[in-house]
Structures are given as C-alpha cells and as structure tokens.
C-alpha cells in the first residue's frame, strides 16, 4: 500500500496529463524539474554560506548530489 498526501482526484488529473504528453514533452518536464531543484539547492547553499565563491557553491552542489558526508577540510 502506498502513502501519498495527494488527493486521489488530483492524482487522476496528473496521471491523465502525463498520459497525454509525448515522450519528448515528458523528458522536457524532467529537465525543467531538475533545473528547478538545482536552482533551489544553489539558493539554499548561498543563503547558508553567503561568503562562498561561485566555485565553492558549485562544489557543494556536487557534493550534496553525490556524497553523503562533507568532504574532509584539507581538500581544496
């Protein structure tokens, strides 16, 4: 049994919209959502570390995406 906070009618509408989309439209939607989530993550990193350079922000974004723990402090 799956748990969801989505109302069944909203889920039905969402499913119908996805069903009517072409494969290209669905892939496009995935890229849009990915870019949106990346923008949110970068905004959070910048808010938490306003003194960081763009390079440090990008490095942290990659770390969050691929590593479970912070990098050792001795690494550049």
Buried (B, 14 or more C-beta within 10 A) or exposed (E): EEEEEEEEEEEEEEEEEEEEEEEEEEEEEEEEEEEEEEEEBBEEBBEEEEEBEEEBBEBBBEBEEEEEEEEEEEEE
